[in-house]
Amino acid sequence: MGANTENKVSKGKLRVLIVEDSKIEAKFTANLLKKNGYEVTSQRVETREDMKHQLDEYEWDIVISDYQMPEFDGMQALQLFQAYDLDIPFILVSGKIGEESAVDLMKMGAQDYIMKGNTARLLPAIESHLKDAANRREKTQLESKLRESEAQYRGFFENAAIGIFRCDANSNLLDVNNFLASALGFESRQDCISVRETLVPEVYDHQTHQAATVDLADQAEQGGRFEALFHRQDGTVMEAIINVWAIEDENSDSVYLEGTIEDVTEQREMERKLREMEQLHESLIDLTSNL
């Protein structure tokens, strides 16, 4: 009859640095973690030199330290650990530790302290602090990626050879890039935002010979691409192709409008001159055909 076996779900690899003068206690800690599903790689140290060597040469997921040792105590181990600025748990285990000392160690940066022999408390504490450390690392990575993404966007925003803007839902200017500020006749982005305040394009009706303002929010809902006019700071007219879209801020439920503005004034002027030349050419043909 075969022996009974337990099917344990693997909790993954775990590299444990154990600061402990007792080989038996260190082995007990490693075995406890193995029995509870971890693939443990552990190393025991009991001097400052050994601990420093292990921290210098290897990566660890957690440090579990005895508090009272003949040559190297938990306070010294914690101070050495902190010099490395590692975002991993440091847990103290002790048979004798006063409440005042325990509070001081927690203030210094120890994540937890456990009384020796309290295995019911040790494993949940280790798992909880490992989870917290993993969450902190994930948050740090996300924040780093966000900063990188924002930097890339800002680099594109500031150096793009097309006008880019950001407004609130009422077309109040929040940001423009240097290209758009220059196209509108301003020396800087700041001047453009402070002087112009709103971004209100106009559409000219050739039948009525009147210009009507355009609501950017409405255009964003209708597809976002249209042609319109802007008055530059010196009073001249800029003809432009505008792309606008709406962005919802999940944190504040606010709606922002972002988009691009392409100055096509010269292009449209050339198109008009070309049509005039074609019309003149057709008129000359009609005139000569009647001679």
Buried (B, 14 or more C-beta within 10 A) or exposed (E): EEEEEEEEEEEEEBBBBBBBBBEEBBBBBBEBBBEBBBEBBBBBBBBBEBBBEBBEEEEBBBBBBBBEBEEBBBBBBBEBBEEEEBEBBBBBBBEEBEEEBBEEBEEEEBBBBBBBEEEEEBBEBBBEBBEEBEEEEEEEEEEEEEEEEEEEEEEEBEEBEBBBBBBBBEBEBEBBBBBBBBBBBBEEBEBBBEEBEEBBBBEBEEEEEEBEEBBBBEBBEEEBEBBBBBBBBEEEEBBBBBBBBBEEEEEEEEBBBBBBBBBBBEEBEEEEEEEEEEEEEEEEEEEEEEE
